[in-house]
Amino acid sequence: MEGLEKPKNIRIMIVDDFAGMRTILKHTLHLLGYDRIVEARGGQDALLKLKNEPCNLIISDWSMPNMTGLEFLSALKEDPQLKKVPFLMITAKSERANVIEAAHAGVTHYMIKPFSAEALQKKLEAILG
């Protein structure tokens, strides 16, 4: 992206059960200048990794088996060290009720699939300042 400064040295966790989506997000983040990326296959995997690899931002899918994105967010909110980590929910669920549910659960921002690199960049700028 032209004219952008390199982002600060932050660590971003991508949580999605679909490896292809993790790859797309990781590639897009690299294009935007984010290089410290941790991947998790689901909420439970993410919670384990966060104990050893603290992150500055979590990007999570909503629809995952075993633990949904909202259940994962709820678990984060119960942990004093993780509850303030910004959380970007990415989902195909665009209904107003879903957006409201996510907001009530405490998501920092919400983004609908499919999305562009520019849309992701704007969300990251809004979250990270």
Backbone atoms as SQL, in Angstrom:
CREATE TABLE atoms (id INTEGER PRIMARY KEY, chain TEXT, resi INTEGER, resn TEXT, atom TEXT, x REAL, y REAL, z REAL);
INSERT INTO atoms VALUES
  (1, 'A', 1, 'MET', 'N', 0.838, -1.167, 0.000),
  (2, 'A', 1, 'MET', 'CA', 0.000, 0.000, 0.000),
  (3, 'A', 1, 'MET', 'C', 0.893, 1.244, 0.000),
  (4, 'A', 2, 'GLU', 'N', 0.634, 2.130, -0.882),
  (5, 'A', 2, 'GLU', 'CA', 1.468, 3.316, -1.034),
  (6, 'A', 2, 'GLU', 'C', 1.301, 4.275, 0.128),
  (7, 'A', 3, 'GLY', 'N', 2.419, 4.905, 0.495),
  (8, 'A', 3, 'GLY', 'CA', 2.376, 5.991, 1.448),
  (9, 'A', 3, 'GLY', 'C', 2.124, 5.599, 2.897),
  (10, 'A', 4, 'LEU', 'N', 2.056, 4.318, 3.182),
  (11, 'A', 4, 'LEU', 'CA', 1.812, 3.907, 4.559),
  (12, 'A', 4, 'LEU', 'C', 3.120, 3.711, 5.297),
  (13, 'A', 5, 'GLU', 'N', 3.136, 4.125, 6.548),
  (14, 'A', 5, 'GLU', 'CA', 4.281, 3.808, 7.388),
  (15, 'A', 5, 'GLU', 'C', 4.144, 2.364, 7.814),
  (16, 'A', 6, 'LYS', 'N', 5.278, 1.749, 8.090),
  (17, 'A', 6, 'LYS', 'CA', 5.231, 0.384, 8.604),
  (18, 'A', 6, 'LYS', 'C', 4.546, 0.391, 9.965),
  (19, 'A', 7, 'PRO', 'N', 3.637, -0.540, 10.196),
  (20, 'A', 7, 'PRO', 'CA', 2.983, -0.597, 11.501),
  (21, 'A', 7, 'PRO', 'C', 3.996, -0.876, 12.607),
  (22, 'A', 8, 'LYS', 'N', 3.606, -0.510, 13.792),
  (23, 'A', 8, 'LYS', 'CA', 4.460, -0.821, 14.931),
  (24, 'A', 8, 'LYS', 'C', 4.634, -2.326, 15.012),
  (25, 'A', 9, 'ASN', 'N', 5.606, -2.709, 15.765),
  (26, 'A', 9, 'ASN', 'CA', 5.953, -4.117, 15.893),
  (27, 'A', 9, 'ASN', 'C', 4.942, -4.829, 16.790),
  (28, 'A', 10, 'ILE', 'N', 3.745, -5.032, 16.262),
  (29, 'A', 10, 'ILE', 'CA', 2.700, -5.685, 17.057),
  (30, 'A', 10, 'ILE', 'C', 2.521, -7.134, 16.606),
  (31, 'A', 11, 'ARG', 'N', 2.002, -7.939, 17.514),
  (32, 'A', 11, 'ARG', 'CA', 1.734, -9.345, 17.216),
  (33, 'A', 11, 'ARG', 'C', 0.228, -9.503, 17.055),
  (34, 'A', 12, 'ILE', 'N', -0.171, -10.090, 15.931),
  (35, 'A', 12, 'ILE', 'CA', -1.582, -10.310, 15.622),
  (36, 'A', 12, 'ILE', 'C', -1.857, -11.804, 15.580),
  (37, 'A', 13, 'MET', 'N', -2.926, -12.230, 16.248),
  (38, 'A', 13, 'MET', 'CA', -3.342, -13.633, 16.195),
  (39, 'A', 13, 'MET', 'C', -4.542, -13.769, 15.270),
  (40, 'A', 14, 'ILE', 'N', -4.451, -14.726, 14.346),
  (41, 'A', 14, 'ILE', 'CA', -5.551, -15.069, 13.451),
  (42, 'A', 14, 'ILE', 'C', -6.148, -16.376, 13.961),
  (43, 'A', 15, 'VAL', 'N', -7.446, -16.372, 14.230),
  (44, 'A', 15, 'VAL', 'CA', -8.130, -17.562, 14.737),
  (45, 'A', 15, 'VAL', 'C', -9.219, -17.950, 13.742),
  (46, 'A', 16, 'ASP', 'N', -9.037, -19.086, 13.085),
  (47, 'A', 16, 'ASP', 'CA', -10.014, -19.568, 12.112),
  (48, 'A', 16, 'ASP', 'C', -9.777, -21.053, 11.908),
  (49, 'A', 17, 'ASP', 'N', -10.856, -21.826, 11.849),
  (50, 'A', 17, 'ASP', 'CA', -10.720, -23.267, 11.653),
  (51, 'A', 17, 'ASP', 'C', -10.387, -23.621, 10.207),
  (52, 'A', 18, 'PHE', 'N', -10.566, -22.688, 9.297),
  (53, 'A', 18, 'PHE', 'CA', -10.310, -22.930, 7.874),
  (54, 'A', 18, 'PHE', 'C', -8.914, -22.414, 7.518),
  (55, 'A', 19, 'ALA', 'N', -8.010, -23.335, 7.197),
  (56, 'A', 19, 'ALA', 'CA', -6.619, -22.978, 6.894),
  (57, 'A', 19, 'ALA', 'C', -6.522, -21.990, 5.745),
  (58, 'A', 20, 'GLY', 'N', -7.396, -22.119, 4.745),
  (59, 'A', 20, 'GLY', 'CA', -7.374, -21.205, 3.606),
  (60, 'A', 20, 'GLY', 'C', -7.651, -19.768, 4.013),
  (61, 'A', 21, 'MET', 'N', -8.564, -19.577, 4.942),
  (62, 'A', 21, 'MET', 'CA', -8.870, -18.225, 5.413),
  (63, 'A', 21, 'MET', 'C', -7.710, -17.664, 6.222),
  (64, 'A', 22, 'ARG', 'N', -7.072, -18.504, 7.037),
  (65, 'A', 22, 'ARG', 'CA', -5.896, -18.043, 7.786),
  (66, 'A', 22, 'ARG', 'C', -4.797, -17.603, 6.818),
  (67, 'A', 23, 'THR', 'N', -4.619, -18.356, 5.739),
  (68, 'A', 23, 'THR', 'CA', -3.600, -18.019, 4.740),
  (69, 'A', 23, 'THR', 'C', -3.918, -16.689, 4.065),
  (70, 'A', 24, 'ILE', 'N', -5.176, -16.494, 3.687),
  (71, 'A', 24, 'ILE', 'CA', -5.589, -15.232, 3.049),
  (72, 'A', 24, 'ILE', 'C', -5.359, -14.059, 3.994),
  (73, 'A', 25, 'LEU', 'N', -5.776, -14.200, 5.235),
  (74, 'A', 25, 'LEU', 'CA', -5.594, -13.122, 6.209),
  (75, 'A', 25, 'LEU', 'C', -4.113, -12.840, 6.451),
  (76, 'A', 26, 'LYS', 'N', -3.332, -13.896, 6.597),
  (77, 'A', 26, 'LYS', 'CA', -1.896, -13.728, 6.843),
  (78, 'A', 26, 'LYS', 'C', -1.241, -13.001, 5.670),
  (79, 'A', 27, 'HIS', 'N', -1.575, -13.398, 4.456),
  (80, 'A', 27, 'HIS', 'CA', -1.025, -12.763, 3.267),
  (81, 'A', 27, 'HIS', 'C', -1.432, -11.283, 3.217),
  (82, 'A', 28, 'THR', 'N', -2.692, -11.013, 3.482),
  (83, 'A', 28, 'THR', 'CA', -3.183, -9.631, 3.459),
  (84, 'A', 28, 'THR', 'C', -2.485, -8.793, 4.525),
  (85, 'A', 29, 'LEU', 'N', -2.326, -9.345, 5.708),
  (86, 'A', 29, 'LEU', 'CA', -1.635, -8.621, 6.774),
  (87, 'A', 29, 'LEU', 'C', -0.189, -8.329, 6.397),
  (88, 'A', 30, 'HIS', 'N', 0.471, -9.304, 5.767),
  (89, 'A', 30, 'HIS', 'CA', 1.851, -9.078, 5.301),
  (90, 'A', 30, 'HIS', 'C', 1.896, -7.932, 4.294),
  (91, 'A', 31, 'LEU', 'N', 0.929, -7.908, 3.365),
  (92, 'A', 31, 'LEU', 'CA', 0.874, -6.827, 2.378),
  (93, 'A', 31, 'LEU', 'C', 0.706, -5.458, 3.047),
  (94, 'A', 32, 'LEU', 'N', 0.005, -5.453, 4.163),
  (95, 'A', 32, 'LEU', 'CA', -0.238, -4.209, 4.896),
  (96, 'A', 32, 'LEU', 'C', 0.923, -3.859, 5.834),
  (97, 'A', 33, 'GLY', 'N', 1.944, -4.716, 5.891),
  (98, 'A', 33, 'GLY', 'CA', 3.131, -4.428, 6.691),
  (99, 'A', 33, 'GLY', 'C', 3.188, -5.085, 8.053),
  (100, 'A', 34, 'TYR', 'N', 2.252, -5.956, 8.351),
  (101, 'A', 34, 'TYR', 'CA', 2.249, -6.659, 9.640),
  (102, 'A', 34, 'TYR', 'C', 2.959, -7.994, 9.473),
  (103, 'A', 35, 'ASP', 'N', 4.030, -8.194, 10.231),
  (104, 'A', 35, 'ASP', 'CA', 4.856, -9.385, 10.047),
  (105, 'A', 35, 'ASP', 'C', 4.830, -10.362, 11.216),
  (106, 'A', 36, 'ARG', 'N', 4.398, -9.915, 12.370),
  (107, 'A', 36, 'ARG', 'CA', 4.385, -10.800, 13.550),
  (108, 'A', 36, 'ARG', 'C', 2.983, -11.381, 13.703),
  (109, 'A', 37, 'ILE', 'N', 2.775, -12.549, 13.097),
  (110, 'A', 37, 'ILE', 'CA', 1.450, -13.151, 13.041),
  (111, 'A', 37, 'ILE', 'C', 1.491, -14.554, 13.639),
  (112, 'A', 38, 'VAL', 'N', 0.527, -14.830, 14.494),
  (113, 'A', 38, 'VAL', 'CA', 0.362, -16.138, 15.116),
  (114, 'A', 38, 'VAL', 'C', -0.955, -16.701, 14.603),
  (115, 'A', 39, 'GLU', 'N', -0.971, -17.978, 14.253),
  (116, 'A', 39, 'GLU', 'CA', -2.198, -18.610, 13.775),
  (117, 'A', 39, 'GLU', 'C', -2.706, -19.618, 14.792),
  (118, 'A', 40, 'ALA', 'N', -4.043, -19.719, 14.885),
  (119, 'A', 40, 'ALA', 'CA', -4.677, -20.712, 15.748),
  (120, 'A', 40, 'ALA', 'C', -5.847, -21.323, 14.982),
  (121, 'A', 41, 'ARG', 'N', -6.053, -22.627, 15.166),
  (122, 'A', 41, 'ARG', 'CA', -7.092, -23.360, 14.444),
  (123, 'A', 41, 'ARG', 'C', -8.475, -23.209, 15.065),
  (124, 'A', 42, 'GLY', 'N', -8.547, -22.598, 16.213),
  (125, 'A', 42, 'GLY', 'CA', -9.827, -22.413, 16.891),
  (126, 'A', 42, 'GLY', 'C', -9.607, -21.726, 18.222),
  (127, 'A', 43, 'GLY', 'N', -10.698, -21.486, 18.929),
  (128, 'A', 43, 'GLY', 'CA', -10.622, -20.776, 20.192),
  (129, 'A', 43, 'GLY', 'C', -9.791, -21.464, 21.245),
  (130, 'A', 44, 'GLN', 'N', -9.945, -22.771, 21.370),
  (131, 'A', 44, 'GLN', 'CA', -9.187, -23.499, 22.392),
  (132, 'A', 44, 'GLN', 'C', -7.695, -23.467, 22.090),
  (133, 'A', 45, 'ASP', 'N', -7.340, -23.660, 20.820),
  (134, 'A', 45, 'ASP', 'CA', -5.948, -23.572, 20.388),
  (135, 'A', 45, 'ASP', 'C', -5.404, -22.170, 20.663),
  (136, 'A', 46, 'ALA', 'N', -6.208, -21.153, 20.376),
  (137, 'A', 46, 'ALA', 'CA', -5.796, -19.764, 20.589),
  (138, 'A', 46, 'ALA', 'C', -5.545, -19.476, 22.065),
  (139, 'A', 47, 'LEU', 'N', -6.427, -19.947, 22.938),
  (140, 'A', 47, 'LEU', 'CA', -6.256, -19.708, 24.370),
  (141, 'A', 47, 'LEU', 'C', -4.950, -20.308, 24.873),
  (142, 'A', 48, 'LEU', 'N', -4.611, -21.501, 24.395),
  (143, 'A', 48, 'LEU', 'CA', -3.342, -22.127, 24.784),
  (144, 'A', 48, 'LEU', 'C', -2.152, -21.315, 24.285),
  (145, 'A', 49, 'LYS', 'N', -2.204, -20.887, 23.042),
  (146, 'A', 49, 'LYS', 'CA', -1.092, -20.123, 22.462),
  (147, 'A', 49, 'LYS', 'C', -0.933, -18.754, 23.119),
  (148, 'A', 50, 'LEU', 'N', -2.033, -18.132, 23.505),
  (149, 'A', 50, 'LEU', 'CA', -1.969, -16.803, 24.108),
  (150, 'A', 50, 'LEU', 'C', -1.257, -16.816, 25.457),
  (151, 'A', 51, 'LYS', 'N', -1.218, -17.959, 26.118),
  (152, 'A', 51, 'LYS', 'CA', -0.510, -18.059, 27.400),
  (153, 'A', 51, 'LYS', 'C', 0.989, -17.832, 27.203),
  (154, 'A', 52, 'ASN', 'N', 1.523, -18.319, 26.061),
  (155, 'A', 52, 'ASN', 'CA', 2.960, -18.218, 25.784),
  (156, 'A', 52, 'ASN', 'C', 3.313, -17.142, 24.767),
  (157, 'A', 53, 'GLU', 'N', 2.344, -16.729, 23.964),
  (158, 'A', 53, 'GLU', 'CA', 2.585, -15.752, 22.910),
  (159, 'A', 53, 'GLU', 'C', 1.544, -14.639, 23.006),
  (160, 'A', 54, 'PRO', 'N', 1.731, -13.689, 23.918),
  (161, 'A', 54, 'PRO', 'CA', 0.762, -12.609, 24.032),
  (162, 'A', 54, 'PRO', 'C', 0.645, -11.843, 22.713),
  (163, 'A', 55, 'CYS', 'N', -0.550, -11.385, 22.406),
  (164, 'A', 55, 'CYS', 'CA', -0.797, -10.675, 21.155),
  (165, 'A', 55, 'CYS', 'C', -1.413, -9.310, 21.442),
  (166, 'A', 56, 'ASN', 'N', -1.236, -8.404, 20.482),
  (167, 'A', 56, 'ASN', 'CA', -1.769, -7.056, 20.602),
  (168, 'A', 56, 'ASN', 'C', -3.133, -6.912, 19.951),
  (169, 'A', 57, 'LEU', 'N', -3.517, -7.907, 19.142),
  (170, 'A', 57, 'LEU', 'CA', -4.785, -7.884, 18.426),
  (171, 'A', 57, 'LEU', 'C', -5.159, -9.309, 18.066),
  (172, 'A', 58, 'ILE', 'N', -6.449, -9.618, 18.164),
  (173, 'A', 58, 'ILE', 'CA', -6.957, -10.925, 17.752),
  (174, 'A', 58, 'ILE', 'C', -7.967, -10.705, 16.633),
  (175, 'A', 59, 'ILE', 'N', -7.785, -11.450, 15.542),
  (176, 'A', 59, 'ILE', 'CA', -8.741, -11.462, 14.442),
  (177, 'A', 59, 'ILE', 'C', -9.332, -12.865, 14.431),
  (178, 'A', 60, 'SER', 'N', -10.628, -12.975, 14.664),
  (179, 'A', 60, 'SER', 'CA', -11.249, -14.293, 14.811),
  (180, 'A', 60, 'SER', 'C', -12.482, -14.449, 13.935),
  (181, 'A', 61, 'ASP', 'N', -12.642, -15.653, 13.427),
  (182, 'A', 61, 'ASP', 'CA', -13.864, -16.034, 12.738),
  (183, 'A', 61, 'ASP', 'C', -14.960, -16.224, 13.790),
  (184, 'A', 62, 'TRP', 'N', -16.198, -16.089, 13.382),
  (185, 'A', 62, 'TRP', 'CA', -17.332, -16.328, 14.283),
  (186, 'A', 62, 'TRP', 'C', -17.677, -17.816, 14.304),
  (187, 'A', 63, 'SER', 'N', -17.867, -18.398, 13.114),
  (188, 'A', 63, 'SER', 'CA', -18.368, -19.770, 13.003),
  (189, 'A', 63, 'SER', 'C', -17.224, -20.778, 12.988),
  (190, 'A', 64, 'MET', 'N', -16.998, -21.391, 14.143),
  (191, 'A', 64, 'MET', 'CA', -15.979, -22.428, 14.267),
  (192, 'A', 64, 'MET', 'C', -16.547, -23.555, 15.114),
  (193, 'A', 65, 'PRO', 'N', -16.131, -24.802, 14.833),
  (194, 'A', 65, 'PRO', 'CA', -16.603, -25.917, 15.652),
  (195, 'A', 65, 'PRO', 'C', -15.959, -25.875, 17.042),
  (196, 'A', 66, 'ASN', 'N', -16.538, -26.551, 17.980),
  (197, 'A', 66, 'ASN', 'CA', -16.053, -26.696, 19.353),
  (198, 'A', 66, 'ASN', 'C', -16.187, -25.418, 20.180),
  (199, 'A', 67, 'MET', 'N', -15.749, -24.277, 19.647),
  (200, 'A', 67, 'MET', 'CA', -15.836, -23.001, 20.355),
  (201, 'A', 67, 'MET', 'C', -16.039, -21.903, 19.312),
  (202, 'A', 68, 'THR', 'N', -17.196, -21.268, 19.332),
  (203, 'A', 68, 'THR', 'CA', -17.456, -20.193, 18.362),
  (204, 'A', 68, 'THR', 'C', -16.587, -18.980, 18.690),
  (205, 'A', 69, 'GLY', 'N', -16.547, -18.045, 17.770),
  (206, 'A', 69, 'GLY', 'CA', -15.812, -16.812, 18.018),
  (207, 'A', 69, 'GLY', 'C', -16.342, -16.062, 19.225),
  (208, 'A', 70, 'LEU', 'N', -17.667, -16.079, 19.410),
  (209, 'A', 70, 'LEU', 'CA', -18.249, -15.409, 20.580),
  (210, 'A', 70, 'LEU', 'C', -17.887, -16.139, 21.878),
  (211, 'A', 71, 'GLU', 'N', -17.869, -17.463, 21.847),
  (212, 'A', 71, 'GLU', 'CA', -17.462, -18.224, 23.030),
  (213, 'A', 71, 'GLU', 'C', -15.988, -17.972, 23.353),
  (214, 'A', 72, 'PHE', 'N', -15.171, -17.878, 22.305),
  (215, 'A', 72, 'PHE', 'CA', -13.755, -17.568, 22.481),
  (216, 'A', 72, 'PHE', 'C', -13.599, -16.177, 23.103),
  (217, 'A', 73, 'LEU', 'N', -14.333, -15.202, 22.584),
  (218, 'A', 73, 'LEU', 'CA', -14.278, -13.853, 23.132),
  (219, 'A', 73, 'LEU', 'C', -14.715, -13.851, 24.598),
  (220, 'A', 74, 'SER', 'N', -15.744, -14.596, 24.913),
  (221, 'A', 74, 'SER', 'CA', -16.221, -14.690, 26.293),
  (222, 'A', 74, 'SER', 'C', -15.126, -15.241, 27.213),
  (223, 'A', 75, 'ALA', 'N', -14.409, -16.261, 26.737),
  (224, 'A', 75, 'ALA', 'CA', -13.303, -16.826, 27.524),
  (225, 'A', 75, 'ALA', 'C', -12.190, -15.801, 27.718),
  (226, 'A', 76, 'LEU', 'N', -11.923, -14.998, 26.691),
  (227, 'A', 76, 'LEU', 'CA', -10.905, -13.942, 26.808),
  (228, 'A', 76, 'LEU', 'C', -11.317, -12.915, 27.858),
  (229, 'A', 77, 'LYS', 'N', -12.596, -12.560, 27.860),
  (230, 'A', 77, 'LYS', 'CA', -13.096, -11.531, 28.782),
  (231, 'A', 77, 'LYS', 'C', -13.008, -11.979, 30.242),
  (232, 'A', 78, 'GLU', 'N', -12.937, -13.295, 30.470),
  (233, 'A', 78, 'GLU', 'CA', -12.827, -13.828, 31.823),
  (234, 'A', 78, 'GLU', 'C', -11.391, -13.850, 32.324),
  (235, 'A', 79, 'ASP', 'N', -10.424, -13.640, 31.431),
  (236, 'A', 79, 'ASP', 'CA', -9.006, -13.682, 31.790),
  (237, 'A', 79, 'ASP', 'C', -8.497, -12.257, 31.982),
  (238, 'A', 80, 'PRO', 'N', -8.054, -11.908, 33.184),
  (239, 'A', 80, 'PRO', 'CA', -7.605, -10.532, 33.446),
  (240, 'A', 80, 'PRO', 'C', -6.487, -10.056, 32.510),
  (241, 'A', 81, 'GLN', 'N', -5.638, -10.950, 32.054),
  (242, 'A', 81, 'GLN', 'CA', -4.520, -10.547, 31.190),
  (243, 'A', 81, 'GLN', 'C', -4.917, -10.470, 29.719),
  (244, 'A', 82, 'LEU', 'N', -6.037, -11.055, 29.350),
  (245, 'A', 82, 'LEU', 'CA', -6.438, -11.096, 27.941),
  (246, 'A', 82, 'LEU', 'C', -7.672, -10.255, 27.630),
  (247, 'A', 83, 'LYS', 'N', -8.404, -9.843, 28.643),
  (248, 'A', 83, 'LYS', 'CA', -9.704, -9.216, 28.407),
  (249, 'A', 83, 'LYS', 'C', -9.634, -7.879, 27.683),
  (250, 'A', 84, 'LYS', 'N', -8.484, -7.220, 27.686),
  (251, 'A', 84, 'LYS', 'CA', -8.378, -5.914, 27.030),
  (252, 'A', 84, 'LYS', 'C', -7.763, -5.993, 25.637),
  (253, 'A', 85, 'VAL', 'N', -7.432, -7.190, 25.165),
  (254, 'A', 85, 'VAL', 'CA', -6.848, -7.332, 23.827),
  (255, 'A', 85, 'VAL', 'C', -7.932, -6.998, 22.791),
  (256, 'A', 86, 'PRO', 'N', -7.657, -6.058, 21.877),
  (257, 'A', 86, 'PRO', 'CA', -8.651, -5.734, 20.837),
  (258, 'A', 86, 'PRO', 'C', -9.015, -6.977, 20.028),
  (259, 'A', 87, 'PHE', 'N', -10.293, -7.070, 19.657),
  (260, 'A', 87, 'PHE', 'CA', -10.845, -8.270, 19.020),
  (261, 'A', 87, 'PHE', 'C', -11.631, -7.869, 17.783),
  (262, 'A', 88, 'LEU', 'N', -11.162, -8.316, 16.622),
  (263, 'A', 88, 'LEU', 'CA', -11.851, -8.076, 15.354),
  (264, 'A', 88, 'LEU', 'C', -12.536, -9.367, 14.930),
  (265, 'A', 89, 'MET', 'N', -13.864, -9.339, 14.890),
  (266, 'A', 89, 'MET', 'CA', -14.641, -10.508, 14.461),
  (267, 'A', 89, 'MET', 'C', -14.838, -10.425, 12.956),
  (268, 'A', 90, 'ILE', 'N', -14.477, -11.498, 12.264),
  (269, 'A', 90, 'ILE', 'CA', -14.684, -11.581, 10.824),
  (270, 'A', 90, 'ILE', 'C', -15.675, -12.716, 10.576),
  (271, 'A', 91, 'THR', 'N', -16.732, -12.412, 9.820),
  (272, 'A', 91, 'THR', 'CA', -17.784, -13.402, 9.636),
  (273, 'A', 91, 'THR', 'C', -18.593, -13.141, 8.376),
  (274, 'A', 92, 'ALA', 'N', -19.300, -14.156, 7.954),
  (275, 'A', 92, 'ALA', 'CA', -20.247, -14.001, 6.849),
  (276, 'A', 92, 'ALA', 'C', -21.616, -13.563, 7.383),
  (277, 'A', 93, 'LYS', 'N', -21.764, -13.532, 8.706),
  (278, 'A', 93, 'LYS', 'CA', -23.041, -13.166, 9.331),
  (279, 'A', 93, 'LYS', 'C', -23.216, -11.647, 9.289),
  (280, 'A', 94, 'SER', 'N', -24.057, -11.187, 8.372),
  (281, 'A', 94, 'SER', 'CA', -24.215, -9.740, 8.198),
  (282, 'A', 94, 'SER', 'C', -25.532, -9.210, 8.762),
  (283, 'A', 95, 'GLU', 'N', -26.355, -10.076, 9.317),
  (284, 'A', 95, 'GLU', 'CA', -27.634, -9.630, 9.852),
  (285, 'A', 95, 'GLU', 'C', -27.419, -8.689, 11.031),
  (286, 'A', 96, 'ARG', 'N', -28.270, -7.695, 11.130),
  (287, 'A', 96, 'ARG', 'CA', -28.173, -6.698, 12.194),
  (288, 'A', 96, 'ARG', 'C', -28.136, -7.353, 13.579),
  (289, 'A', 97, 'ALA', 'N', -28.927, -8.380, 13.783),
  (290, 'A', 97, 'ALA', 'CA', -28.964, -9.060, 15.083),
  (291, 'A', 97, 'ALA', 'C', -27.598, -9.637, 15.441),
  (292, 'A', 98, 'ASN', 'N', -26.866, -10.151, 14.448),
  (293, 'A', 98, 'ASN', 'CA', -25.533, -10.699, 14.703),
  (294, 'A', 98, 'ASN', 'C', -24.545, -9.596, 15.083),
  (295, 'A', 99, 'VAL', 'N', -24.641, -8.467, 14.396),
  (296, 'A', 99, 'VAL', 'CA', -23.754, -7.344, 14.689),
  (297, 'A', 99, 'VAL', 'C', -24.010, -6.855, 16.117),
  (298, 'A', 100, 'ILE', 'N', -25.277, -6.764, 16.498),
  (299, 'A', 100, 'ILE', 'CA', -25.642, -6.326, 17.849),
  (300, 'A', 100, 'ILE', 'C', -25.159, -7.335, 18.883),
  (301, 'A', 101, 'GLU', 'N', -25.335, -8.615, 18.600),
  (302, 'A', 101, 'GLU', 'CA', -24.871, -9.660, 19.525),
  (303, 'A', 101, 'GLU', 'C', -23.360, -9.567, 19.732),
  (304, 'A', 102, 'ALA', 'N', -22.625, -9.369, 18.657),
  (305, 'A', 102, 'ALA', 'CA', -21.173, -9.251, 18.747),
  (306, 'A', 102, 'ALA', 'C', -20.778, -8.018, 19.563),
  (307, 'A', 103, 'ALA', 'N', -21.469, -6.909, 19.330),
  (308, 'A', 103, 'ALA', 'CA', -21.173, -5.679, 20.077),
  (309, 'A', 103, 'ALA', 'C', -21.426, -5.877, 21.566),
  (310, 'A', 104, 'HIS', 'N', -22.526, -6.525, 21.904),
  (311, 'A', 104, 'HIS', 'CA', -22.837, -6.788, 23.308),
  (312, 'A', 104, 'HIS', 'C', -21.814, -7.724, 23.940),
  (313, 'A', 105, 'ALA', 'N', -21.238, -8.611, 23.136),
  (314, 'A', 105, 'ALA', 'CA', -20.226, -9.543, 23.650),
  (315, 'A', 105, 'ALA', 'C', -18.889, -8.852, 23.880),
  (316, 'A', 106, 'GLY', 'N', -18.710, -7.668, 23.265),
  (317, 'A', 106, 'GLY', 'CA', -17.486, -6.915, 23.504),
  (318, 'A', 106, 'GLY', 'C', -16.488, -6.889, 22.368),
  (319, 'A', 107, 'VAL', 'N', -16.906, -7.243, 21.146),
  (320, 'A', 107, 'VAL', 'CA', -15.955, -7.149, 20.031),
  (321, 'A', 107, 'VAL', 'C', -15.558, -5.688, 19.842),
  (322, 'A', 108, 'THR', 'N', -14.322, -5.487, 19.433),
  (323, 'A', 108, 'THR', 'CA', -13.833, -4.132, 19.185),
  (324, 'A', 108, 'THR', 'C', -14.357, -3.634, 17.844),
  (325, 'A', 109, 'HIS', 'N', -14.293, -4.504, 16.838),
  (326, 'A', 109, 'HIS', 'CA', -14.822, -4.202, 15.507),
  (327, 'A', 109, 'HIS', 'C', -15.323, -5.486, 14.873),
  (328, 'A', 110, 'TYR', 'N', -16.098, -5.332, 13.814),
  (329, 'A', 110, 'TYR', 'CA', -16.798, -6.426, 13.146),
  (330, 'A', 110, 'TYR', 'C', -16.616, -6.229, 11.652),
  (331, 'A', 111, 'MET', 'N', -16.256, -7.286, 10.923),
  (332, 'A', 111, 'MET', 'CA', -16.060, -7.161, 9.483),
  (333, 'A', 111, 'MET', 'C', -16.709, -8.350, 8.774),
  (334, 'A', 112, 'ILE', 'N', -17.399, -8.041, 7.679),
  (335, 'A', 112, 'ILE', 'CA', -18.140, -9.051, 6.918),
  (336, 'A', 112, 'ILE', 'C', -17.267, -9.613, 5.796),
  (337, 'A', 113, 'LYS', 'N', -17.304, -10.947, 5.644),
  (338, 'A', 113, 'LYS', 'CA', -16.638, -11.609, 4.515),
  (339, 'A', 113, 'LYS', 'C', -17.557, -11.513, 3.300),
  (340, 'A', 114, 'PRO', 'N', -17.035, -11.413, 2.108),
  (341, 'A', 114, 'PRO', 'CA', -15.622, -11.202, 1.789),
  (342, 'A', 114, 'PRO', 'C', -15.255, -9.743, 2.027),
  (343, 'A', 115, 'PHE', 'N', -13.963, -9.484, 2.176),
  (344, 'A', 115, 'PHE', 'CA', -13.484, -8.136, 2.440),
  (345, 'A', 115, 'PHE', 'C', -12.240, -7.877, 1.609),
  (346, 'A', 116, 'SER', 'N', -11.917, -6.617, 1.434),
  (347, 'A', 116, 'SER', 'CA', -10.728, -6.224, 0.675),
  (348, 'A', 116, 'SER', 'C', -9.592, -5.891, 1.633),
  (349, 'A', 117, 'ALA', 'N', -8.397, -5.798, 1.101),
  (350, 'A', 117, 'ALA', 'CA', -7.243, -5.382, 1.900),
  (351, 'A', 117, 'ALA', 'C', -7.476, -3.982, 2.452),
  (352, 'A', 118, 'GLU', 'N', -8.092, -3.119, 1.639),
  (353, 'A', 118, 'GLU', 'CA', -8.368, -1.751, 2.074),
  (354, 'A', 118, 'GLU', 'C', -9.346, -1.730, 3.246),
  (355, 'A', 119, 'ALA', 'N', -10.366, -2.581, 3.185),
  (356, 'A', 119, 'ALA', 'CA', -11.335, -2.643, 4.284),
  (357, 'A', 119, 'ALA', 'C', -10.654, -3.128, 5.565),
  (358, 'A', 120, 'LEU', 'N', -9.794, -4.140, 5.439),
  (359, 'A', 120, 'LEU', 'CA', -9.069, -4.643, 6.605),
  (360, 'A', 120, 'LEU', 'C', -8.145, -3.555, 7.149),
  (361, 'A', 121, 'GLN', 'N', -7.476, -2.850, 6.274),
  (362, 'A', 121, 'GLN', 'CA', -6.576, -1.775, 6.689),
  (363, 'A', 121, 'GLN', 'C', -7.334, -0.718, 7.488),
  (364, 'A', 122, 'LYS', 'N', -8.518, -0.338, 7.021),
  (365, 'A', 122, 'LYS', 'CA', -9.315, 0.672, 7.731),
  (366, 'A', 122, 'LYS', 'C', -9.726, 0.184, 9.116),
  (367, 'A', 123, 'LYS', 'N', -10.098, -1.088, 9.220),
  (368, 'A', 123, 'LYS', 'CA', -10.463, -1.638, 10.530),
  (369, 'A', 123, 'LYS', 'C', -9.262, -1.630, 11.467),
  (370, 'A', 124, 'LEU', 'N', -8.098, -2.028, 10.945),
  (371, 'A', 124, 'LEU', 'CA', -6.891, -2.061, 11.768),
  (372, 'A', 124, 'LEU', 'C', -6.503, -0.664, 12.237),
  (373, 'A', 125, 'GLU', 'N', -6.623, 0.311, 11.348),
  (374, 'A', 125, 'GLU', 'CA', -6.323, 1.699, 11.717),
  (375, 'A', 125, 'GLU', 'C', -7.283, 2.180, 12.809),
  (376, 'A', 126, 'ALA', 'N', -8.549, 1.807, 12.694),
  (377, 'A', 126, 'ALA', 'CA', -9.540, 2.195, 13.705),
  (378, 'A', 126, 'ALA', 'C', -9.236, 1.560, 15.059),
  (379, 'A', 127, 'ILE', 'N', -8.773, 0.309, 15.034),
  (380, 'A', 127, 'ILE', 'CA', -8.493, -0.414, 16.264),
  (381, 'A', 127, 'ILE', 'C', -7.175, 0.025, 16.889),
  (382, 'A', 128, 'LEU', 'N', -6.142, 0.130, 16.062),
  (383, 'A', 128, 'LEU', 'CA', -4.785, 0.356, 16.561),
  (384, 'A', 128, 'LEU', 'C', -4.380, 1.826, 16.617),
  (385, 'A', 129, 'GLY', 'N', -5.179, 2.664, 15.985),
  (386, 'A', 129, 'GLY', 'CA', -4.911, 4.096, 16.008),
  (387, 'A', 129, 'GLY', 'C', -3.914, 4.533, 15.046);
